[in-house]
Amino acid sequence: MTALLTIIPIIVLAIVFTVVIITVAKSKPPAQKPKKMVQRRKSILKGYFIILLVSGVVYGMLQSNWGVIGDEEVNNELEQIDQEFYEAINNQNFNHESVKEVQNWQFKLEGDELMLTNLNQGEGLSFMVYVEKIDDLEGEVVATYYMKGIGEEKIYHPNKPVITWDGTESELMMKQHRKEVKLHVMSKEFPIRQFTGERWFGERQSHTFNVHNQIVYIQVPRGTVVETSDFLYIYEVN
C-alpha cells in the first residue's frame, strides 16, 4: 500500500496531461494556421513525455528509501552495534569488524602494584576498563583504547582519552572529554512530501548519543595488584 502511494504524483501528472491532450485534440484548429496548431500539439505531447520520464527516474532513484525510520529502529540498530562490540571485546576478538584500535600506550612498571585513577570524578563520566593479567609480560603495562569500528565514515574524531603515567607511584591516570555524535535520518520519501506540498526531501530526525562508552584495555603482568579510584569500573579478563 505504501509503495503504491509513492507513485500517486506520477499518476496525477499522467491524468492531467492526458486530459489536456484530449481536450486540445478535440478542439477545432483555426483554418488559417493548421501547421502551427499541429506543432503546438506535438510540443505539448513531448513535454508530457519528458515530465513523465523525469518523474519516473526520480521515483526509481528515491523509492528504495521510502518509509519512516523511527526512534525504535535507530535505537535497536545502535544496541546491535554495542552488542557486537562488547562481545568481541569479551572474547578478545580484536580483529572483528566491530572493533577499531585507536591508540596504544606502553609504560614501564616498577613493582607489583598498579593504581588506576579516573580524573573525571564528579563530572558524570566513567571509564569502562578491562584488565588482563598475562604471563609473558614483565615489568610493563600496555593500555589500548578501542572504539566501535562501525560508522567510521561519519565519526571522524574519536573521543580519545588522555592517559598519563606516574612512574614513581605506578599510577595510570585517565581522563576524557564529553562528546556527542548526532545522526540524521530521512523521515519521509521524496514523492509523498512533494505531493503534499511540504519540503521536498522531508524533515530530518536527529538522534544524539554520548560517545563515552568505549573501552580502555589494560594488560599487566600476572601477579600485579590493581587498585582503582572512584567512578572507574574494571572487568577482569581471565
Backbone as CSV, one residue per row, in Angstrom:
resi,resn,N_x,N_y,N_z,CA_x,CA_y,CA_z,C_x,C_y,C_z
1,MET,0.824,-1.197,0.000,0.000,0.000,0.000,0.863,1.253,0.000
2,THR,1.891,1.252,0.846,2.783,2.409,0.922,3.518,2.620,-0.382
3,ALA,3.968,1.504,-1.002,4.668,1.625,-2.284,3.756,2.202,-3.352
4,LEU,2.446,1.847,-3.286,1.500,2.384,-4.259,1.316,3.883,-4.081
5,LEU,1.315,4.325,-2.831,1.136,5.751,-2.558,2.279,6.593,-3.101
6,THR,3.467,5.999,-3.198,4.621,6.770,-3.664,4.523,7.161,-5.121
7,ILE,3.655,6.468,-5.894,3.540,6.805,-7.319,2.305,7.656,-7.604
8,ILE,1.625,8.094,-6.554,0.453,8.948,-6.746,0.781,10.207,-7.534
9,PRO,1.894,10.917,-7.236,2.208,12.117,-8.024,2.340,11.832,-9.516
10,ILE,2.943,10.698,-9.874,3.116,10.350,-11.289,1.765,10.053,-11.932
11,ILE,0.897,9.354,-11.202,-0.436,9.054,-11.733,-1.220,10.341,-11.967
12,VAL,-1.130,11.259,-11.012,-1.839,12.532,-11.150,-1.333,13.298,-12.362
13,LEU,0.002,13.342,-12.533,0.571,14.020,-13.703,0.078,13.386,-15.005
14,ALA,0.036,12.057,-15.036,-0.414,11.359,-16.246,-1.861,11.704,-16.574
15,ILE,-2.720,11.737,-15.540,-4.131,12.059,-15.771,-4.294,13.490,-16.271
16,VAL,-3.579,14.418,-15.627,-3.693,15.830,-16.009,-3.284,16.045,-17.455
17,PHE,-2.121,15.507,-17.821,-1.636,15.725,-19.184,-2.484,14.981,-20.218
18,THR,-3.025,13.827,-19.836,-3.908,13.101,-20.758,-5.169,13.907,-21.049
19,VAL,-5.754,14.484,-19.993,-6.947,15.317,-20.172,-6.642,16.520,-21.052
20,VAL,-5.474,17.146,-20.820,-5.100,18.316,-21.621,-4.959,17.945,-23.093
21,ILE,-4.276,16.823,-23.359,-4.047,16.401,-24.745,-5.367,16.066,-25.442
22,ILE,-6.258,15.354,-24.734,-7.555,15.007,-25.340,-8.364,16.263,-25.640
23,THR,-8.331,17.204,-24.712,-9.075,18.452,-24.913,-8.553,19.226,-26.110
24,VAL,-7.221,19.320,-26.208,-6.616,20.041,-27.328,-6.893,19.322,-28.641
25,ALA,-6.846,17.991,-28.602,-7.057,17.218,-29.832,-8.474,17.381,-30.366
26,LYS,-9.458,17.508,-29.455,-10.849,17.631,-29.885,-11.206,19.047,-30.323
27,SER,-10.388,20.002,-29.929,-10.683,21.386,-30.318,-10.402,21.577,-31.802
28,LYS,-11.215,22.401,-32.454,-11.089,22.622,-33.899,-10.052,23.702,-34.158
29,PRO,-8.969,23.396,-34.861,-7.926,24.382,-35.105,-8.398,25.420,-36.101
30,PRO,-7.888,26.641,-36.002,-8.211,27.675,-36.993,-7.776,27.224,-38.377
31,ALA,-8.621,27.546,-39.388,-8.331,27.097,-40.756,-7.082,27.728,-41.321
32,GLN,-6.763,28.939,-40.857,-5.639,29.623,-41.469,-4.292,29.180,-40.901
33,LYS,-4.257,28.455,-39.732,-2.978,28.091,-39.145,-2.977,26.622,-38.714
34,PRO,-3.206,25.690,-39.581,-3.247,24.273,-39.185,-1.883,23.744,-38.783
35,LYS,-0.820,24.141,-39.483,0.519,23.638,-39.171,0.985,24.099,-37.791
36,LYS,0.687,25.331,-37.468,1.103,25.868,-36.175,0.399,25.153,-35.029
37,MET,-0.871,24.841,-35.227,-1.612,24.123,-34.196,-1.092,22.699,-34.020
38,VAL,-0.747,22.055,-35.113,-0.181,20.709,-35.041,1.139,20.725,-34.281
39,GLN,1.958,21.714,-34.562,3.233,21.839,-33.865,3.025,22.064,-32.367
40,ARG,1.985,22.851,-32.024,1.698,23.099,-30.616,1.289,21.806,-29.914
41,ARG,0.465,21.004,-30.596,0.056,19.729,-30.004,1.250,18.800,-29.808
42,LYS,2.129,18.787,-30.793,3.321,17.943,-30.674,4.209,18.405,-29.517
43,SER,4.307,19.715,-29.338,5.120,20.250,-28.241,4.540,19.852,-26.887
44,ILE,3.195,19.933,-26.775,2.543,19.531,-25.523,2.776,18.052,-25.249
45,LEU,2.671,17.238,-26.296,2.875,15.798,-26.142,4.310,15.484,-25.724
46,LYS,5.269,16.175,-26.351,6.673,15.969,-25.980,6.922,16.394,-24.536
47,GLY,6.339,17.531,-24.152,6.508,17.994,-22.773,5.959,17.009,-21.768
48,TYR,4.808,16.421,-22.103,4.210,15.418,-21.227,5.139,14.226,-21.033
49,PHE,5.665,13.689,-22.110,6.542,12.521,-22.014,7.841,12.854,-21.277
50,ILE,8.348,14.063,-21.462,9.577,14.456,-20.754,9.335,14.510,-19.247
51,ILE,8.231,15.158,-18.846,7.920,15.243,-17.416,7.657,13.860,-16.832
52,LEU,6.951,13.018,-17.580,6.681,11.656,-17.113,7.975,10.866,-16.966
53,LEU,8.898,11.052,-17.911,10.179,10.356,-17.851,10.999,10.818,-16.654
54,VAL,11.052,12.137,-16.437,11.804,12.671,-15.294,11.205,12.187,-13.982
55,SER,9.871,12.185,-13.887,9.209,11.704,-12.672,9.531,10.238,-12.414
56,GLY,9.550,9.439,-13.488,9.884,8.021,-13.334,11.301,7.806,-12.870
57,VAL,12.233,8.606,-13.394,13.634,8.490,-12.977,13.789,8.857,-11.511
58,VAL,13.156,9.969,-11.096,13.227,10.390,-9.696,12.628,9.335,-8.786
59,TYR,11.498,8.782,-9.193,10.868,7.730,-8.398,11.776,6.511,-8.270
60,GLY,12.400,6.123,-9.374,13.286,4.958,-9.351,14.505,5.164,-8.487
61,MET,15.000,6.405,-8.403,16.200,6.684,-7.618,15.905,6.769,-6.130
62,LEU,14.719,7.256,-5.757,14.452,7.556,-4.355,13.504,6.594,-3.669
63,GLN,12.792,5.785,-4.413,11.776,4.965,-3.775,12.359,3.898,-2.864
64,SER,13.637,3.518,-3.044,14.225,2.493,-2.185,14.367,2.971,-0.754
65,ASN,14.311,4.293,-0.521,14.448,4.834,0.825,13.107,5.218,1.434
66,TRP,12.008,4.762,0.833,10.717,5.187,1.355,10.471,4.561,2.712
67,GLY,9.584,5.198,3.461,9.235,4.712,4.777,9.746,5.642,5.848
68,VAL,9.321,5.394,7.044,9.696,6.230,8.171,10.649,5.462,9.070
69,ILE,11.787,6.066,9.351,12.753,5.468,10.267,12.493,6.058,11.641
70,GLY,11.957,5.276,12.544,11.578,5.787,13.854,12.682,5.645,14.880
71,ASP,12.420,6.220,16.061,13.393,6.166,17.148,13.690,4.722,17.544
72,GLU,12.662,3.883,17.572,12.854,2.496,17.996,13.800,1.759,17.058
73,GLU,13.640,1.957,15.757,14.504,1.279,14.789,15.952,1.735,14.924
74,VAL,16.148,3.052,15.084,17.511,3.570,15.243,18.133,3.049,16.529
75,ASN,17.378,3.075,17.631,17.902,2.598,18.910,18.234,1.115,18.851
76,ASN,17.409,0.327,18.168,17.695,-1.101,18.033,18.990,-1.335,17.267
77,GLU,19.213,-0.516,16.238,20.444,-0.659,15.461,21.665,-0.293,16.297
78,LEU,21.556,0.766,17.103,22.667,1.162,17.971,22.939,0.094,19.027
79,GLU,21.875,-0.505,19.562,22.046,-1.574,20.543,22.735,-2.783,19.919
80,GLN,22.400,-3.091,18.670,23.038,-4.204,17.974,24.526,-3.945,17.783
81,ILE,24.877,-2.700,17.448,26.287,-2.331,17.291,27.019,-2.487,18.615
82,ASP,26.398,-2.008,19.713,27.010,-2.135,21.036,27.225,-3.600,21.401
83,GLN,26.216,-4.425,21.137,26.301,-5.839,21.490,27.456,-6.527,20.759
84,GLU,27.584,-6.280,19.470,28.676,-6.889,18.702,30.032,-6.407,19.210
85,PHE,30.112,-5.139,19.552,31.374,-4.565,20.026,31.816,-5.212,21.338
86,TYR,30.910,-5.269,22.320,31.280,-5.800,23.629,31.498,-7.313,23.591
87,GLU,30.760,-8.013,22.745,31.003,-9.452,22.602,32.398,-9.711,22.044
88,ALA,32.806,-8.915,21.073,34.145,-9.078,20.503,35.217,-8.783,21.542
89,ILE,35.005,-7.740,22.357,35.980,-7.399,23.398,36.053,-8.514,24.436
90,ASN,34.896,-8.998,24.887,34.877,-10.053,25.905,35.533,-11.334,25.406
91,ASN,35.422,-11.597,24.116,36.045,-12.787,23.530,37.459,-12.525,23.032
92,GLN,37.973,-11.308,23.316,39.320,-10.902,22.893,39.493,-11.042,21.379
93,ASN,38.421,-10.797,20.673,38.448,-10.854,19.214,38.634,-9.432,18.681
94,PHE,39.853,-8.922,18.823,40.117,-7.524,18.486,40.193,-7.282,16.979
95,ASN,40.189,-8.334,16.198,40.209,-8.190,14.740,38.808,-8.155,14.138
96,HIS,37.801,-8.227,14.995,36.424,-8.193,14.499,36.123,-6.828,13.895
97,GLU,35.241,-6.802,12.893,34.926,-5.556,12.191,34.265,-4.522,13.090
98,SER,33.699,-4.949,14.201,33.039,-4.010,15.105,34.014,-3.307,16.038
99,VAL,35.284,-3.712,16.011,36.290,-3.170,16.926,37.357,-2.420,16.144
100,LYS,37.687,-1.245,16.622,38.744,-0.459,15.996,39.737,-0.008,17.066
101,GLU,41.019,-0.329,16.865,42.063,0.140,17.777,42.445,1.567,17.394
102,VAL,42.340,2.467,18.361,42.599,3.878,18.099,43.993,4.286,18.547
103,GLN,44.388,3.856,19.747,45.695,4.269,20.258,46.205,3.242,21.254
104,ASN,47.526,3.175,21.359,48.173,2.211,22.248,49.252,2.921,23.061
105,TRP,49.316,2.592,24.360,50.335,3.159,25.240,51.095,2.023,25.919
106,GLN,52.377,2.239,26.171,53.200,1.273,26.902,53.982,2.017,27.981
107,PHE,53.939,1.479,29.197,54.616,2.119,30.323,55.445,1.082,31.075
108,LYS,56.499,1.555,31.698,57.373,0.687,32.496,56.817,0.574,33.902
109,LEU,56.616,-0.635,34.383,56.039,-0.866,35.698,57.118,-1.288,36.684
110,GLU,57.189,-0.570,37.799,58.120,-0.914,38.874,57.327,-1.543,40.014
111,GLY,57.690,-2.736,40.414,56.978,-3.407,41.485,55.798,-4.208,40.973
112,ASP,54.918,-4.591,41.904,53.784,-5.447,41.543,52.447,-4.807,41.899
113,GLU,52.416,-3.476,41.985,51.178,-2.768,42.275,50.914,-1.709,41.203
114,LEU,49.636,-1.545,40.875,49.241,-0.566,39.865,47.979,0.142,40.329
115,MET,48.016,1.472,40.265,46.867,2.287,40.645,46.252,2.906,39.392
116,LEU,44.959,2.699,39.203,44.237,3.289,38.077,43.348,4.414,38.605
117,THR,43.518,5.601,38.050,42.803,6.780,38.551,41.970,7.419,37.450
118,ASN,40.735,7.708,37.779,39.840,8.414,36.864,39.860,9.903,37.209
119,LEU,40.371,10.727,36.309,40.459,12.165,36.551,39.147,12.882,36.257
120,ASN,38.128,12.136,35.860,36.816,12.730,35.581,35.866,12.624,36.762
121,GLN,36.359,12.376,37.941,35.490,12.210,39.092,34.656,13.470,39.309
122,GLY,33.357,13.272,39.533,32.468,14.397,39.759,31.917,15.009,38.487
123,GLU,32.349,14.540,37.317,31.880,15.094,36.049,30.842,14.196,35.377
124,GLY,30.486,13.108,36.031,29.473,12.228,35.459,29.985,11.326,34.354
125,LEU,31.302,11.264,34.169,31.886,10.407,33.141,32.662,9.286,33.815
126,SER,32.396,8.068,33.424,33.097,6.925,33.986,33.787,6.157,32.876
127,PHE,34.854,5.491,33.247,35.600,4.682,32.288,35.195,3.223,32.420
128,MET,35.156,2.538,31.306,34.994,1.095,31.312,36.354,0.506,30.969
129,VAL,36.953,-0.163,31.936,38.326,-0.642,31.801,38.354,-2.158,31.922
130,TYR,39.004,-2.788,30.969,39.252,-4.223,31.022,40.702,-4.432,31.430
131,VAL,40.917,-5.323,32.385,42.271,-5.627,32.847,42.547,-7.105,32.623
132,GLU,43.624,-7.378,31.912,44.040,-8.754,31.652,45.432,-8.970,32.230
133,LYS,45.581,-10.003,33.028,46.878,-10.353,33.603,47.452,-11.522,32.813
134,ILE,48.625,-11.295,32.241,49.211,-12.306,31.364,50.609,-12.680,31.844
135,ASP,51.042,-13.881,31.465,52.318,-14.418,31.937,53.521,-13.843,31.199
136,ASP,53.400,-13.626,29.908,54.570,-13.247,29.115,54.792,-11.735,29.051
137,LEU,54.318,-11.028,30.074,54.526,-9.585,30.155,55.245,-9.284,31.459
138,GLU,56.432,-8.731,31.377,57.243,-8.483,32.568,57.627,-7.008,32.652
139,GLY,57.304,-6.411,33.817,57.713,-5.034,34.066,57.141,-4.023,33.094
140,GLU,55.949,-4.265,32.585,55.393,-3.367,31.586,53.865,-3.340,31.693
141,VAL,53.310,-2.179,31.411,51.861,-2.004,31.349,51.503,-1.564,29.938
142,VAL,50.566,-2.266,29.325,50.129,-1.929,27.969,48.653,-1.526,28.030
143,ALA,48.364,-0.310,27.604,46.988,0.189,27.582,46.584,0.465,26.135
144,THR,45.418,-0.024,25.744,44.925,0.158,24.374,43.511,0.715,24.422
145,TYR,43.287,1.717,23.606,41.951,2.320,23.524,41.236,1.783,22.291
146,TYR,40.081,1.154,22.520,39.262,0.612,21.439,37.942,1.383,21.348
147,MET,37.490,1.589,20.128,36.175,2.167,19.906,35.426,1.310,18.897
148,LYS,34.161,1.598,18.741,33.359,0.839,17.780,33.887,1.072,16.373
149,GLY,34.085,-0.009,15.647,34.655,0.093,14.309,33.626,0.243,13.229
150,ILE,32.472,0.770,13.547,31.415,0.937,12.559,30.996,2.400,12.530
151,GLY,30.562,2.854,11.353,30.198,4.258,11.210,31.394,5.178,11.163
152,GLU,32.565,4.621,10.784,33.785,5.416,10.776,33.695,6.588,9.802
153,GLU,32.931,6.411,8.712,32.826,7.489,7.731,32.046,8.672,8.276
154,LYS,31.295,8.486,9.383,30.520,9.579,9.961,31.180,10.149,11.208
155,ILE,32.004,9.367,11.863,32.639,9.828,13.096,34.131,9.968,12.826
156,TYR,34.562,11.165,12.500,35.940,11.375,12.101,36.848,11.665,13.293
157,HIS,36.266,12.037,14.424,37.075,12.432,15.564,36.708,11.576,16.771
158,PRO,37.362,10.431,16.946,37.049,9.586,18.093,37.363,10.302,19.399
159,ASN,36.585,9.975,20.416,36.722,10.621,21.717,37.851,9.963,22.503
160,LYS,39.081,10.187,22.059,40.228,9.518,22.666,40.475,10.041,24.081
161,PRO,40.736,9.135,25.032,41.062,9.579,26.384,42.507,10.053,26.462
162,VAL,42.769,10.848,27.477,44.142,11.280,27.762,44.667,10.387,28.881
163,ILE,45.705,9.627,28.596,46.265,8.701,29.580,47.683,9.135,29.930
164,THR,47.917,9.368,31.192,49.247,9.774,31.672,49.741,8.769,32.701
165,TRP,51.039,8.729,32.848,51.678,7.716,33.690,52.580,8.379,34.722
166,ASP,52.402,7.985,35.969,53.284,8.418,37.052,54.118,7.217,37.455
167,GLY,55.349,7.169,36.935,56.201,6.018,37.194,56.610,5.882,38.641
168,THR,56.665,7.013,39.351,57.066,6.965,40.759,56.027,6.248,41.609
169,GLU,54.757,6.557,41.351,53.673,5.965,42.134,53.027,4.772,41.430
170,SER,53.536,4.424,40.242,52.920,3.360,39.437,51.421,3.619,39.279
171,GLU,51.125,4.839,38.834,49.734,5.269,38.714,49.416,5.610,37.260
172,LEU,48.356,5.001,36.776,47.884,5.261,35.418,46.650,6.156,35.520
173,MET,46.751,7.380,34.992,45.673,8.358,35.133,44.968,8.547,33.793
174,MET,43.641,8.504,33.822,42.846,8.574,32.598,41.827,9.699,32.688
175,LYS,41.668,10.403,31.570,40.699,11.497,31.509,40.139,11.562,30.089
176,GLN,38.872,11.886,29.986,38.259,12.059,28.673,37.270,13.212,28.723
177,HIS,36.947,13.749,27.547,36.018,14.863,27.433,34.702,14.358,26.854
178,ARG,33.641,14.952,27.313,32.323,14.552,26.821,32.186,14.932,25.346
179,LYS,31.668,14.012,24.579,31.493,14.263,23.155,30.220,13.589,22.684
180,GLU,29.527,14.258,21.793,28.280,13.719,21.272,28.352,13.557,19.759
181,VAL,27.653,12.562,19.279,27.531,12.342,17.840,26.051,12.412,17.491
182,LYS,25.726,13.200,16.478,24.331,13.355,16.072,24.117,12.653,14.730
183,LEU,23.150,11.749,14.708,22.807,11.025,13.491,21.566,11.653,12.860
184,HIS,21.584,11.789,11.542,20.438,12.317,10.816,19.868,11.220,9.921
185,VAL,18.568,11.061,9.955,17.919,10.078,9.087,16.756,10.751,8.368
186,MET,16.430,10.231,7.195,15.307,10.763,6.436,14.009,10.231,7.038
187,SER,13.054,11.117,7.264,11.804,10.687,7.889,10.741,10.280,6.875
188,LYS,10.730,10.915,5.676,9.755,10.560,4.645,10.402,10.679,3.278
189,GLU,9.808,9.970,2.318,10.406,9.895,0.997,10.040,11.105,0.149
190,PHE,10.765,11.294,-0.938,10.594,12.457,-1.816,9.201,12.576,-2.433
191,PRO,8.661,11.541,-3.107,7.410,11.742,-3.847,6.247,12.196,-2.979
192,ILE,6.041,11.556,-1.818,4.899,11.915,-0.984,5.055,13.330,-0.448
193,ARG,6.267,13.706,-0.016,6.468,15.050,0.510,6.231,16.084,-0.587
194,GLN,6.629,15.768,-1.800,6.405,16.693,-2.905,4.906,16.841,-3.176
195,PHE,4.204,15.722,-3.132,2.778,15.729,-3.455,1.982,16.502,-2.412
196,THR,2.392,16.434,-1.133,1.665,17.139,-0.083,2.075,18.595,0.016
197,GLY,3.031,19.024,-0.807,3.415,20.420,-0.826,4.372,20.810,0.270
198,GLU,4.930,19.833,0.963,5.865,20.141,2.024,7.282,20.051,1.483
199,ARG,8.262,20.115,2.378,9.658,20.127,1.959,9.982,18.911,1.104
200,TRP,10.692,19.139,0.006,10.956,18.087,-0.979,11.608,16.865,-0.365
201,PHE,12.628,17.088,0.426,13.388,15.951,0.929,13.038,15.638,2.380
202,GLY,11.889,16.090,2.828,11.412,15.682,4.141,12.133,16.361,5.285
203,GLU,11.550,16.242,6.447,12.203,16.786,7.626,13.091,15.711,8.233
204,ARG,14.185,16.138,8.812,15.155,15.183,9.354,14.889,14.945,10.834
205,GLN,15.129,13.716,11.236,15.071,13.378,12.642,16.493,13.223,13.145
206,SER,16.776,13.792,14.310,18.126,13.743,14.861,18.156,12.778,16.033
207,HIS,19.199,11.979,16.084,19.405,11.038,17.179,20.791,11.299,17.756
208,THR,20.828,11.699,19.016,22.086,12.080,19.650,22.428,11.078,20.738
209,PHE,23.684,10.662,20.786,24.131,9.782,21.853,25.550,10.165,22.254
210,ASN,25.861,9.930,23.516,27.179,10.288,24.030,28.207,9.243,23.640
211,VAL,29.380,9.717,23.247,30.467,8.804,22.921,31.375,8.727,24.145
212,HIS,30.973,7.953,25.135,31.810,7.834,26.332,31.845,6.397,26.841
213,ASN,31.387,5.462,26.044,31.320,4.071,26.488,32.296,3.185,25.728
214,GLN,33.415,3.762,25.311,34.429,2.955,24.666,35.302,2.255,25.719
215,ILE,36.264,1.498,25.241,36.997,0.595,26.120,38.470,0.982,26.215
216,VAL,38.982,0.967,27.448,40.430,1.005,27.666,40.825,-0.390,28.151
217,TYR,41.611,-1.067,27.351,42.004,-2.457,27.635,43.445,-2.441,28.140
218,ILE,43.634,-2.877,29.390,44.950,-2.799,30.037,45.489,-4.201,30.286
219,GLN,46.716,-4.413,29.879,47.408,-5.680,30.130,48.546,-5.442,31.123
220,VAL,48.589,-6.281,32.144,49.614,-6.164,33.185,50.218,-7.543,33.441
221,PRO,51.409,-7.595,34.039,51.999,-8.902,34.367,51.135,-9.642,35.385
222,ARG,51.115,-10.950,35.263,50.349,-11.749,36.210,50.945,-11.578,37.605
223,GLY,50.082,-11.467,38.585,50.521,-11.227,39.948,50.464,-9.765,40.355
224,THR,50.166,-8.888,39.416,50.075,-7.463,39.729,48.779,-7.168,40.485
225,VAL,48.900,-6.387,41.540,47.737,-5.963,42.314,47.232,-4.646,41.730
226,VAL,45.995,-4.652,41.262,45.426,-3.469,40.608,44.376,-2.840,41.517
227,GLU,44.563,-1.549,41.812,43.607,-0.791,42.610,43.035,0.342,41.760
228,THR,41.834,0.792,42.121,41.167,1.815,41.302,40.611,2.940,42.167
229,SER,40.385,4.083,41.512,39.725,5.213,42.163,38.219,5.095,41.947
230,ASP,37.478,6.081,42.430,36.026,6.080,42.239,35.678,6.321,40.771
231,PHE,34.474,5.928,40.398,33.960,6.108,39.036,34.851,5.432,37.990
232,LEU,35.448,4.339,38.391,36.270,3.571,37.460,35.920,2.105,37.652
233,TYR,35.394,1.488,36.641,34.897,0.123,36.747,35.791,-0.813,35.949
234,ILE,36.196,-1.887,36.609,37.136,-2.825,35.999,36.441,-4.158,35.738
235,TYR,36.716,-4.684,34.554,36.284,-6.037,34.194,37.545,-6.869,34.013
236,GLU,37.706,-7.836,34.877,38.898,-8.677,34.807,38.701,-9.767,33.762
237,VAL,39.680,-9.887,32.891,39.648,-10.880,31.822,40.437,-12.095,32.266
238,ASN,39.820,-13.253,32.184,40.509,-14.486,32.599,41.463,-14.972,31.515
